[in-house]
Amino acid sequence: MAELPRRGYERFAGIPTEFASTSTPAWRSQTRARAGAPNVIVMLVDDLGFSDLGPFGSEIPTPHIDDLAGGGWVFTNYRTAPMCSPARAALMTGLNPHRAGFGFVAHTDPGYPGFACELPEDAPTLAESLRAGGYATFMVGKWHLTVESRLHDAADRSSWPLQRGFDHYFGSMDGFTSLHHPHRLVRDNSVVHIPEFPNGYFLTDELTEEALMMIDELRVNDTDTPFFLYYAHTSVHGPIQAKPADIATHRGRYEAGWNALREARFARQRELGIVPEHARLPDDSISDGNLIPAWDTLSAAERALFANHMEVYAAAVTEIDESVGRLVARLDQLGELDNTIIVLASDNGGSAEGGQNGTRSYFAQFGISAALPDDWVRDVPRDPAEIGGPRLFSQYPTGWARVSNTPFRSFKSTTYEGGVHAPLIVSWPAAPGGVPGLRDQFVYVSDLAPTLLDLAGVSPLAERAGRAAQEVDGRSVGALLRDRHAPGRAAQHFECMGRRSMLDRGWKALSPVPPTPATGAAGGNWELYDLTNDPTETQDLAAANPELVARLAGRWVAEAWLNTVFPIDDDGTLHKTRPESERVLGAPVTLPPFRPPLERFRAAQLTVLRSFSIEIDVVLTQTTAGVVVAHGDQGGGYLLAIDAGAPLLSYNAYGDMHRVRGIALTHGHHQCELRFTEIDGMRWRVVLSSGDAVLAELPEVPMLLGMAPFTGISVGYDYGGPVDWDLHAQHRSYRFTGGTIERVRYVPGARSPHDPVVLREITETVAALAD
């Protein structure tokens, strides 16, 4: 009898017959990491300055980080990208930031490869390579590698953490969040529905607990598989927040002021060998002295306010150190500390977003692309004792940011050393042949992934998504752990918003402003620094070395073409152009009650820089009370509630509260409209009406712009950080009861003339290419 055709056994290594008694089973082999492979932990801190940790000269006590540094390697010449998403993309892929799709933070996709804000399909991440090499892969914290238009719950998730190599994820996909009341948390691929946060909730603690739980759950089930943990802190990015007890430990520490603290840190850095003896602290004339008043010229009230800001920042650093301590303690309990590689770094330099006086109204000035009116209030006066707590969204003043970046010039988003020179600590007690200590070789963020794969003994994936993997730009510097004289990197280009620099064997050419089409990409005003002899960029040698400047400027252009850096944003329009496909996010939407909030960016398309209305159908009874709709938080927002039988309209203008109560409503069905109409001065007139009757009105309030409202739209309760703290103190989330919310529909109206965004038809671009 002829053998029958078979299907499905082509790759089966056993022997199949018609009966188990005569068949031979076989199993697919499982990928296992090599015996003795180390665990790998990468802890990335957000906006931490070069000098903010004890091993780099800080007065802030960081005992757990000090211990890591004391037995490990402290890299004094580590550089990163000038902004967060570019640094994270380079860390994850080993590619230079623009090649990894992130020439800017993950907000806009202007339609060019270097700014797509999405990791390339053919660029395996560190997590993907380690997972393929037999590692369990975990992540907690800030992702910020998905363009914001793909953060909503119906979005394509191909660029979310689980799709880029992580087995488990918990954290905030956005660039930052409130630590007391996170605006949105995601577990794996789904939003976490938290109707109400408990008193005392603090995100840093939860991130650490989630990381420990992931490790524990692995070890309960598997004692051998090594793990990769990427812990991306949301701290110390603004709004800077901390727990009251931690803030209290720093009271009085900063009364001497930023001038004295900067000098003290610099002195400690020289003692520690973090900076060479010949380094000079840049004076005010070249280190933003025009933005930073001398401490002794300030009033007593100003000194107290500004010191309070820094006390909170120091507390946030303390909490990062505590997270390190908790992880180290658990690894020690498991007997795995010696064979765990721990990398601790910052994503970029300290941030001057707070401005000269700092702010207690973070969203009144952060992320706003439109020109603000002259009378705009950037720091709504609030009780300084509230700084760092759940009622304030604050950012410390520029003077403290300069302290954070000691001894370097300038801040995050620039290509001066203050923007790109960051702390890096590596610990691995069981490193074969390890010789711990200081390392002054140049290491760049894209070197981290190749280095960790090398140390773990894992080969990078050769292909992804059916395509050969891109050649990485970084290289392993693992030899530096064994040999203090091993070479580091020789050269690297930098770019951020048209600011350029090229570092080559100690020489650094830098242009702090974008070039023009008339001068060409190598043109513009270039400065030149000899970092070997002048690591803090105090002496501009460009005038005396025009040929060297021209060579480095030309080298920058060549590197830019090799790394998809072009086009340069010479006229400020690059990030104001978005694909027409985003238009659907601004279409009218009906929101069901009691569900998780509509995601931040999706909600913003309905309200920001435009007029809009909210159509509301409710059925009221004698006992009806609670929030009908809420959008935002203590950083800025609005809500409509039924309170004591009447509508209550609360509007939080970046911390300045406006409230109006309407007339009592009869029982039964009501159709209402809450209209936000733009008026002069970037303001809204807010009117609640039913038919022709005006129920409540706020004649004039500042528009909520930029990243505000930050918490998305919730219906039937006030999610997360409350819009109206007094209402929250009485009723918590004030869930709507005793009636029915039949419909809440957002209808976007006319866009503001101040809105610079241009939506371009995708077909328009395709047609242009076809021509």
Secondary structure, 3 states (H helix, E strand, C coil): CCCCCCCCCCCCCCECCCCHHHCECCCCCCCCCCCCCCEEEEEEECCCCCCCCHHHCCCCCCHHHHHHHHCCEEECCEECCCCHHHHHHHHHHCCCCCCCCCCCCCCCCCCCHHHCCECCCCCCCHHHHHHHCCCEEEEEEECCCECHHHCCCCCCCCCCHHHHCCCEEEEECCCCCCCCCCCCCEECCEECCCCCCCCCCCHHHHHHHHHHHHHHHHHHHCCCCCEEEEEECCCCCCCCCCCHHHHHCCCCCCCCCHHHHHHHHHHHHHHHCCCCCCCCCCCCCCCCHHHCCCHHHCCHHHHHHHHHHHHHHHHHHHHHHHHHHHHHHHHHHHCCCCCEEEEEEECCCCCCCCCCCCECEHHHCCCCCCCCCCCCCCCCCCCHHHCCCCCCECECCHHHHHHHCCCCCCCCCCCCHHHHECCEEEECCCCCCCCCEEECCCEEHHHHHHHHHHHHCCCCCCEECCEECCCCCCCCCCHHHHCCCCCCCCEEEEEECCEEEEEECCEEEEECCCCCCCCCCCCCCCEEEECCCCCCCCCCCCCCCHHHHHHHHHHHHHHHHHCCCCCCCCCCCHHHEEEHHHHHHHCCEECCCCCCCECHHHHHHHHCCEEEEEEEEEEECCCCEEEEEEEEECCEEEEEEEECCEEEEEEEECCEEEEEECCCCCCEEEEEEEEEEEECCCEEEEEEEECCEEEEEEEEEECCCCCCCCCCEEECCCCCCCCCHHHHHHHCCCCCECCEEEEEEEEEEEECCCCCCEEECHHHHHHHHHC
